[in-house]
Amino acid sequence: PPEPYAAYLAGGVASAAAFADQRNKRTRRLTKIDRECAVGDLEVTLRPAAAAVFPGLSNKASLKSLRNEARVVAALCPDDASFAAYCQTTKGLRRRLSQSRTLALGVRADGYADST
């Protein structure tokens, strides 16, 4: 009987596709983990009002140092209007945020940040 070369070829193509899919998924997971680790190295400058709520922290702290001290909520604001609206909203929630030991961090798309 003749060799089923078409079946061998189809099996090889299917195996290669499955391998590529798994490799891409693994790469995405590792990239996500790398980004999460890099975020921990970012530094946050705390306003005096926020620093008063967290007495053990200096005016500048890395997000990694805040891990056991506070929750950090960051919002990426694409423009000045959304940044101002976010800051205004968090100012109204200041008491509740301080009670729950949460820092609300507004980050503008140009890199400027405001910690409320």
Phi and psi in radians as a Rosetta constraint file:
Dihedral C 1 N 2 CA 2 C 2 CIRCULARHARMONIC -1.245 0.35
Dihedral N 2 CA 2 C 2 N 3 CIRCULARHARMONIC 2.658 0.35
Dihedral C 2 N 3 CA 3 C 3 CIRCULARHARMONIC -1.229 0.35
Dihedral N 3 CA 3 C 3 N 4 CIRCULARHARMONIC 2.427 0.35
Dihedral C 3 N 4 CA 4 C 4 CIRCULARHARMONIC -1.469 0.35
Dihedral N 4 CA 4 C 4 N 5 CIRCULARHARMONIC 1.212 0.35
Dihedral C 4 N 5 CA 5 C 5 CIRCULARHARMONIC -1.048 0.35
Dihedral N 5 CA 5 C 5 N 6 CIRCULARHARMONIC -0.602 0.35
Dihedral C 5 N 6 CA 6 C 6 CIRCULARHARMONIC -1.131 0.35
Dihedral N 6 CA 6 C 6 N 7 CIRCULARHARMONIC -0.679 0.35
Dihedral C 6 N 7 CA 7 C 7 CIRCULARHARMONIC -1.191 0.35
Dihedral N 7 CA 7 C 7 N 8 CIRCULARHARMONIC -0.681 0.35
Dihedral C 7 N 8 CA 8 C 8 CIRCULARHARMONIC -1.104 0.35
Dihedral N 8 CA 8 C 8 N 9 CIRCULARHARMONIC -0.763 0.35
Dihedral C 8 N 9 CA 9 C 9 CIRCULARHARMONIC -1.120 0.35
Dihedral N 9 CA 9 C 9 N 10 CIRCULARHARMONIC -0.773 0.35
Dihedral C 9 N 10 CA 10 C 10 CIRCULARHARMONIC -1.117 0.35
Dihedral N 10 CA 10 C 10 N 11 CIRCULARHARMONIC -0.712 0.35
Dihedral C 10 N 11 CA 11 C 11 CIRCULARHARMONIC -1.126 0.35
Dihedral N 11 CA 11 C 11 N 12 CIRCULARHARMONIC -0.703 0.35
Dihedral C 11 N 12 CA 12 C 12 CIRCULARHARMONIC -1.140 0.35
Dihedral N 12 CA 12 C 12 N 13 CIRCULARHARMONIC -0.734 0.35
Dihedral C 12 N 13 CA 13 C 13 CIRCULARHARMONIC -1.132 0.35
Dihedral N 13 CA 13 C 13 N 14 CIRCULARHARMONIC -0.740 0.35
Dihedral C 13 N 14 CA 14 C 14 CIRCULARHARMONIC -1.132 0.35
Dihedral N 14 CA 14 C 14 N 15 CIRCULARHARMONIC -0.705 0.35
Dihedral C 14 N 15 CA 15 C 15 CIRCULARHARMONIC -1.132 0.35
Dihedral N 15 CA 15 C 15 N 16 CIRCULARHARMONIC -0.733 0.35
Dihedral C 15 N 16 CA 16 C 16 CIRCULARHARMONIC -1.119 0.35
Dihedral N 16 CA 16 C 16 N 17 CIRCULARHARMONIC -0.695 0.35
Dihedral C 16 N 17 CA 17 C 17 CIRCULARHARMONIC -1.156 0.35
Dihedral N 17 CA 17 C 17 N 18 CIRCULARHARMONIC -0.718 0.35
Dihedral C 17 N 18 CA 18 C 18 CIRCULARHARMONIC -1.139 0.35
Dihedral N 18 CA 18 C 18 N 19 CIRCULARHARMONIC -0.709 0.35
Dihedral C 18 N 19 CA 19 C 19 CIRCULARHARMONIC -1.092 0.35
Dihedral N 19 CA 19 C 19 N 20 CIRCULARHARMONIC -0.793 0.35
Dihedral C 19 N 20 CA 20 C 20 CIRCULARHARMONIC -1.106 0.35
Dihedral N 20 CA 20 C 20 N 21 CIRCULARHARMONIC -0.688 0.35
Dihedral C 20 N 21 CA 21 C 21 CIRCULARHARMONIC -1.109 0.35
Dihedral N 21 CA 21 C 21 N 22 CIRCULARHARMONIC -0.812 0.35
Dihedral C 21 N 22 CA 22 C 22 CIRCULARHARMONIC -1.136 0.35
Dihedral N 22 CA 22 C 22 N 23 CIRCULARHARMONIC -0.668 0.35
Dihedral C 22 N 23 CA 23 C 23 CIRCULARHARMONIC -1.120 0.35
Dihedral N 23 CA 23 C 23 N 24 CIRCULARHARMONIC -0.728 0.35
Dihedral C 23 N 24 CA 24 C 24 CIRCULARHARMONIC -1.140 0.35
Dihedral N 24 CA 24 C 24 N 25 CIRCULARHARMONIC -0.702 0.35
Dihedral C 24 N 25 CA 25 C 25 CIRCULARHARMONIC -1.112 0.35
Dihedral N 25 CA 25 C 25 N 26 CIRCULARHARMONIC -0.757 0.35
Dihedral C 25 N 26 CA 26 C 26 CIRCULARHARMONIC -1.108 0.35
Dihedral N 26 CA 26 C 26 N 27 CIRCULARHARMONIC -0.726 0.35
Dihedral C 26 N 27 CA 27 C 27 CIRCULARHARMONIC -1.096 0.35
Dihedral N 27 CA 27 C 27 N 28 CIRCULARHARMONIC -0.727 0.35
Dihedral C 27 N 28 CA 28 C 28 CIRCULARHARMONIC -1.116 0.35
Dihedral N 28 CA 28 C 28 N 29 CIRCULARHARMONIC -0.721 0.35
Dihedral C 28 N 29 CA 29 C 29 CIRCULARHARMONIC -1.116 0.35
Dihedral N 29 CA 29 C 29 N 30 CIRCULARHARMONIC -0.759 0.35
Dihedral C 29 N 30 CA 30 C 30 CIRCULARHARMONIC -1.161 0.35
Dihedral N 30 CA 30 C 30 N 31 CIRCULARHARMONIC -0.647 0.35
Dihedral C 30 N 31 CA 31 C 31 CIRCULARHARMONIC -1.116 0.35
Dihedral N 31 CA 31 C 31 N 32 CIRCULARHARMONIC -0.723 0.35
Dihedral C 31 N 32 CA 32 C 32 CIRCULARHARMONIC -1.116 0.35
Dihedral N 32 CA 32 C 32 N 33 CIRCULARHARMONIC -0.744 0.35
Dihedral C 32 N 33 CA 33 C 33 CIRCULARHARMONIC -1.114 0.35
Dihedral N 33 CA 33 C 33 N 34 CIRCULARHARMONIC -0.726 0.35
Dihedral C 33 N 34 CA 34 C 34 CIRCULARHARMONIC -1.055 0.35
Dihedral N 34 CA 34 C 34 N 35 CIRCULARHARMONIC -0.751 0.35
Dihedral C 34 N 35 CA 35 C 35 CIRCULARHARMONIC -1.129 0.35
Dihedral N 35 CA 35 C 35 N 36 CIRCULARHARMONIC -0.713 0.35
Dihedral C 35 N 36 CA 36 C 36 CIRCULARHARMONIC -1.110 0.35
Dihedral N 36 CA 36 C 36 N 37 CIRCULARHARMONIC -0.672 0.35
Dihedral C 36 N 37 CA 37 C 37 CIRCULARHARMONIC -1.192 0.35
Dihedral N 37 CA 37 C 37 N 38 CIRCULARHARMONIC -0.669 0.35
Dihedral C 37 N 38 CA 38 C 38 CIRCULARHARMONIC -1.159 0.35
Dihedral N 38 CA 38 C 38 N 39 CIRCULARHARMONIC -0.583 0.35
Dihedral C 38 N 39 CA 39 C 39 CIRCULARHARMONIC -1.110 0.35
Dihedral N 39 CA 39 C 39 N 40 CIRCULARHARMONIC -0.595 0.35
Dihedral C 39 N 40 CA 40 C 40 CIRCULARHARMONIC -1.097 0.35
Dihedral N 40 CA 40 C 40 N 41 CIRCULARHARMONIC -0.409 0.35
Dihedral C 40 N 41 CA 41 C 41 CIRCULARHARMONIC -1.477 0.35
Dihedral N 41 CA 41 C 41 N 42 CIRCULARHARMONIC -0.163 0.35
Dihedral C 41 N 42 CA 42 C 42 CIRCULARHARMONIC -1.164 0.35
Dihedral N 42 CA 42 C 42 N 43 CIRCULARHARMONIC 2.546 0.35
Dihedral C 42 N 43 CA 43 C 43 CIRCULARHARMONIC -1.805 0.35
Dihedral N 43 CA 43 C 43 N 44 CIRCULARHARMONIC 2.499 0.35
Dihedral C 43 N 44 CA 44 C 44 CIRCULARHARMONIC -2.069 0.35
Dihedral N 44 CA 44 C 44 N 45 CIRCULARHARMONIC 2.341 0.35
Dihedral C 44 N 45 CA 45 C 45 CIRCULARHARMONIC -1.704 0.35
Dihedral N 45 CA 45 C 45 N 46 CIRCULARHARMONIC 2.111 0.35
Dihedral C 45 N 46 CA 46 C 46 CIRCULARHARMONIC -1.605 0.35
Dihedral N 46 CA 46 C 46 N 47 CIRCULARHARMONIC 2.405 0.35
Dihedral C 46 N 47 CA 47 C 47 CIRCULARHARMONIC -1.223 0.35
Dihedral N 47 CA 47 C 47 N 48 CIRCULARHARMONIC 2.766 0.35
Dihedral C 47 N 48 CA 48 C 48 CIRCULARHARMONIC -0.975 0.35
Dihedral N 48 CA 48 C 48 N 49 CIRCULARHARMONIC -0.644 0.35
Dihedral C 48 N 49 CA 49 C 49 CIRCULARHARMONIC -1.134 0.35
Dihedral N 49 CA 49 C 49 N 50 CIRCULARHARMONIC -0.702 0.35
Dihedral C 49 N 50 CA 50 C 50 CIRCULARHARMONIC -1.264 0.35
Dihedral N 50 CA 50 C 50 N 51 CIRCULARHARMONIC -0.650 0.35
Dihedral C 50 N 51 CA 51 C 51 CIRCULARHARMONIC -1.151 0.35
Dihedral N 51 CA 51 C 51 N 52 CIRCULARHARMONIC -0.512 0.35
Dihedral C 51 N 52 CA 52 C 52 CIRCULARHARMONIC -1.198 0.35
Dihedral N 52 CA 52 C 52 N 53 CIRCULARHARMONIC -0.547 0.35
Dihedral C 52 N 53 CA 53 C 53 CIRCULARHARMONIC -1.262 0.35
Dihedral N 53 CA 53 C 53 N 54 CIRCULARHARMONIC -0.516 0.35
Dihedral C 53 N 54 CA 54 C 54 CIRCULARHARMONIC -2.036 0.35
Dihedral N 54 CA 54 C 54 N 55 CIRCULARHARMONIC 1.385 0.35
Dihedral C 54 N 55 CA 55 C 55 CIRCULARHARMONIC -1.106 0.35
Dihedral N 55 CA 55 C 55 N 56 CIRCULARHARMONIC -0.420 0.35
Dihedral C 55 N 56 CA 56 C 56 CIRCULARHARMONIC -1.376 0.35
Dihedral N 56 CA 56 C 56 N 57 CIRCULARHARMONIC -0.120 0.35
Dihedral C 56 N 57 CA 57 C 57 CIRCULARHARMONIC -1.783 0.35
Dihedral N 57 CA 57 C 57 N 58 CIRCULARHARMONIC 2.600 0.35
Dihedral C 57 N 58 CA 58 C 58 CIRCULARHARMONIC -1.454 0.35
Dihedral N 58 CA 58 C 58 N 59 CIRCULARHARMONIC -3.118 0.35
Dihedral C 58 N 59 CA 59 C 59 CIRCULARHARMONIC -1.155 0.35
Dihedral N 59 CA 59 C 59 N 60 CIRCULARHARMONIC -0.466 0.35
Dihedral C 59 N 60 CA 60 C 60 CIRCULARHARMONIC -2.036 0.35
Dihedral N 60 CA 60 C 60 N 61 CIRCULARHARMONIC 2.336 0.35
Dihedral C 60 N 61 CA 61 C 61 CIRCULARHARMONIC -2.552 0.35
Dihedral N 61 CA 61 C 61 N 62 CIRCULARHARMONIC 2.561 0.35
Dihedral C 61 N 62 CA 62 C 62 CIRCULARHARMONIC -1.442 0.35
Dihedral N 62 CA 62 C 62 N 63 CIRCULARHARMONIC 2.695 0.35
Dihedral C 62 N 63 CA 63 C 63 CIRCULARHARMONIC -1.110 0.35
Dihedral N 63 CA 63 C 63 N 64 CIRCULARHARMONIC -0.496 0.35
Dihedral C 63 N 64 CA 64 C 64 CIRCULARHARMONIC -1.132 0.35
Dihedral N 64 CA 64 C 64 N 65 CIRCULARHARMONIC -0.651 0.35
Dihedral C 64 N 65 CA 65 C 65 CIRCULARHARMONIC -1.252 0.35
Dihedral N 65 CA 65 C 65 N 66 CIRCULARHARMONIC -0.357 0.35
Dihedral C 65 N 66 CA 66 C 66 CIRCULARHARMONIC -1.472 0.35
Dihedral N 66 CA 66 C 66 N 67 CIRCULARHARMONIC -0.085 0.35
Dihedral C 66 N 67 CA 67 C 67 CIRCULARHARMONIC -0.918 0.35
Dihedral N 67 CA 67 C 67 N 68 CIRCULARHARMONIC -0.796 0.35
Dihedral C 67 N 68 CA 68 C 68 CIRCULARHARMONIC -1.719 0.35
Dihedral N 68 CA 68 C 68 N 69 CIRCULARHARMONIC -0.046 0.35
Dihedral C 68 N 69 CA 69 C 69 CIRCULARHARMONIC -1.729 0.35
Dihedral N 69 CA 69 C 69 N 70 CIRCULARHARMONIC -0.652 0.35
Dihedral C 69 N 70 CA 70 C 70 CIRCULARHARMONIC -2.709 0.35
Dihedral N 70 CA 70 C 70 N 71 CIRCULARHARMONIC 2.779 0.35
Dihedral C 70 N 71 CA 71 C 71 CIRCULARHARMONIC -1.578 0.35
Dihedral N 71 CA 71 C 71 N 72 CIRCULARHARMONIC 2.476 0.35
Dihedral C 71 N 72 CA 72 C 72 CIRCULARHARMONIC -2.069 0.35
Dihedral N 72 CA 72 C 72 N 73 CIRCULARHARMONIC 2.159 0.35
Dihedral C 72 N 73 CA 73 C 73 CIRCULARHARMONIC -1.963 0.35
Dihedral N 73 CA 73 C 73 N 74 CIRCULARHARMONIC 2.056 0.35
Dihedral C 73 N 74 CA 74 C 74 CIRCULARHARMONIC -2.003 0.35
Dihedral N 74 CA 74 C 74 N 75 CIRCULARHARMONIC 2.416 0.35
Dihedral C 74 N 75 CA 75 C 75 CIRCULARHARMONIC -2.197 0.35
Dihedral N 75 CA 75 C 75 N 76 CIRCULARHARMONIC 2.185 0.35
Dihedral C 75 N 76 CA 76 C 76 CIRCULARHARMONIC -1.499 0.35
Dihedral N 76 CA 76 C 76 N 77 CIRCULARHARMONIC 2.053 0.35
Dihedral C 76 N 77 CA 77 C 77 CIRCULARHARMONIC -1.845 0.35
Dihedral N 77 CA 77 C 77 N 78 CIRCULARHARMONIC 2.118 0.35
Dihedral C 77 N 78 CA 78 C 78 CIRCULARHARMONIC -1.274 0.35
Dihedral N 78 CA 78 C 78 N 79 CIRCULARHARMONIC -0.381 0.35
Dihedral C 78 N 79 CA 79 C 79 CIRCULARHARMONIC -2.538 0.35
Dihedral N 79 CA 79 C 79 N 80 CIRCULARHARMONIC 3.031 0.35
Dihedral C 79 N 80 CA 80 C 80 CIRCULARHARMONIC -1.128 0.35
Dihedral N 80 CA 80 C 80 N 81 CIRCULARHARMONIC -0.600 0.35
Dihedral C 80 N 81 CA 81 C 81 CIRCULARHARMONIC -1.154 0.35
Dihedral N 81 CA 81 C 81 N 82 CIRCULARHARMONIC -0.781 0.35
Dihedral C 81 N 82 CA 82 C 82 CIRCULARHARMONIC -1.225 0.35
Dihedral N 82 CA 82 C 82 N 83 CIRCULARHARMONIC -0.569 0.35
Dihedral C 82 N 83 CA 83 C 83 CIRCULARHARMONIC -1.120 0.35
Dihedral N 83 CA 83 C 83 N 84 CIRCULARHARMONIC -0.810 0.35
Dihedral C 83 N 84 CA 84 C 84 CIRCULARHARMONIC -1.113 0.35
Dihedral N 84 CA 84 C 84 N 85 CIRCULARHARMONIC -0.712 0.35
Dihedral C 84 N 85 CA 85 C 85 CIRCULARHARMONIC -1.122 0.35
Dihedral N 85 CA 85 C 85 N 86 CIRCULARHARMONIC -0.711 0.35
Dihedral C 85 N 86 CA 86 C 86 CIRCULARHARMONIC -1.117 0.35
Dihedral N 86 CA 86 C 86 N 87 CIRCULARHARMONIC -0.792 0.35
Dihedral C 86 N 87 CA 87 C 87 CIRCULARHARMONIC -1.101 0.35
Dihedral N 87 CA 87 C 87 N 88 CIRCULARHARMONIC -0.700 0.35
Dihedral C 87 N 88 CA 88 C 88 CIRCULARHARMONIC -1.131 0.35
Dihedral N 88 CA 88 C 88 N 89 CIRCULARHARMONIC -0.734 0.35
Dihedral C 88 N 89 CA 89 C 89 CIRCULARHARMONIC -1.118 0.35
Dihedral N 89 CA 89 C 89 N 90 CIRCULARHARMONIC -0.766 0.35
Dihedral C 89 N 90 CA 90 C 90 CIRCULARHARMONIC -1.229 0.35
Dihedral N 90 CA 90 C 90 N 91 CIRCULARHARMONIC -0.484 0.35
Dihedral C 90 N 91 CA 91 C 91 CIRCULARHARMONIC -1.126 0.35
Dihedral N 91 CA 91 C 91 N 92 CIRCULARHARMONIC -0.617 0.35
Dihedral C 91 N 92 CA 92 C 92 CIRCULARHARMONIC -1.217 0.35
Dihedral N 92 CA 92 C 92 N 93 CIRCULARHARMONIC -0.391 0.35
Dihedral C 92 N 93 CA 93 C 93 CIRCULARHARMONIC -1.773 0.35
Dihedral N 93 CA 93 C 93 N 94 CIRCULARHARMONIC 0.211 0.35
Dihedral C 93 N 94 CA 94 C 94 CIRCULARHARMONIC -0.981 0.35
Dihedral N 94 CA 94 C 94 N 95 CIRCULARHARMONIC -0.776 0.35
Dihedral C 94 N 95 CA 95 C 95 CIRCULARHARMONIC -1.105 0.35
Dihedral N 95 CA 95 C 95 N 96 CIRCULARHARMONIC -0.813 0.35
Dihedral C 95 N 96 CA 96 C 96 CIRCULARHARMONIC -1.128 0.35
Dihedral N 96 CA 96 C 96 N 97 CIRCULARHARMONIC -0.686 0.35
Dihedral C 96 N 97 CA 97 C 97 CIRCULARHARMONIC -1.140 0.35
Dihedral N 97 CA 97 C 97 N 98 CIRCULARHARMONIC -0.701 0.35
Dihedral C 97 N 98 CA 98 C 98 CIRCULARHARMONIC -1.212 0.35
Dihedral N 98 CA 98 C 98 N 99 CIRCULARHARMONIC -0.600 0.35
Dihedral C 98 N 99 CA 99 C 99 CIRCULARHARMONIC -1.155 0.35
Dihedral N 99 CA 99 C 99 N 100 CIRCULARHARMONIC -0.606 0.35
Dihedral C 99 N 100 CA 100 C 100 CIRCULARHARMONIC -1.616 0.35
Dihedral N 100 CA 100 C 100 N 101 CIRCULARHARMONIC 0.145 0.35
Dihedral C 100 N 101 CA 101 C 101 CIRCULARHARMONIC 0.917 0.35
Dihedral N 101 CA 101 C 101 N 102 CIRCULARHARMONIC 0.942 0.35
Dihedral C 101 N 102 CA 102 C 102 CIRCULARHARMONIC -2.087 0.35
Dihedral N 102 CA 102 C 102 N 103 CIRCULARHARMONIC 2.293 0.35
Dihedral C 102 N 103 CA 103 C 103 CIRCULARHARMONIC -1.721 0.35
Dihedral N 103 CA 103 C 103 N 104 CIRCULARHARMONIC 2.198 0.35
Dihedral C 103 N 104 CA 104 C 104 CIRCULARHARMONIC -1.734 0.35
Dihedral N 104 CA 104 C 104 N 105 CIRCULARHARMONIC 2.112 0.35
Dihedral C 104 N 105 CA 105 C 105 CIRCULARHARMONIC -2.068 0.35
Dihedral N 105 CA 105 C 105 N 106 CIRCULARHARMONIC 2.037 0.35
Dihedral C 105 N 106 CA 106 C 106 CIRCULARHARMONIC -1.675 0.35
Dihedral N 106 CA 106 C 106 N 107 CIRCULARHARMONIC 2.228 0.35
Dihedral C 106 N 107 CA 107 C 107 CIRCULARHARMONIC -2.113 0.35
Dihedral N 107 CA 107 C 107 N 108 CIRCULARHARMONIC 2.081 0.35
Dihedral C 107 N 108 CA 108 C 108 CIRCULARHARMONIC -1.368 0.35
Dihedral N 108 CA 108 C 108 N 109 CIRCULARHARMONIC 2.704 0.35
Dihedral C 108 N 109 CA 109 C 109 CIRCULARHARMONIC -1.090 0.35
Dihedral N 109 CA 109 C 109 N 110 CIRCULARHARMONIC -0.390 0.35
Dihedral C 109 N 110 CA 110 C 110 CIRCULARHARMONIC -1.476 0.35
Dihedral N 110 CA 110 C 110 N 111 CIRCULARHARMONIC 0.022 0.35
Dihedral C 110 N 111 CA 111 C 111 CIRCULARHARMONIC 1.814 0.35
Dihedral N 111 CA 111 C 111 N 112 CIRCULARHARMONIC -0.253 0.35
Dihedral C 111 N 112 CA 112 C 112 CIRCULARHARMONIC -1.254 0.35
Dihedral N 112 CA 112 C 112 N 113 CIRCULARHARMONIC 2.447 0.35
Dihedral C 112 N 113 CA 113 C 113 CIRCULARHARMONIC -2.224 0.35
Dihedral N 113 CA 113 C 113 N 114 CIRCULARHARMONIC 2.624 0.35
Dihedral C 113 N 114 CA 114 C 114 CIRCULARHARMONIC -2.299 0.35
Dihedral N 114 CA 114 C 114 N 115 CIRCULARHARMONIC 2.120 0.35
Dihedral C 114 N 115 CA 115 C 115 CIRCULARHARMONIC -1.780 0.35
Dihedral N 115 CA 115 C 115 N 116 CIRCULARHARMONIC 2.094 0.35
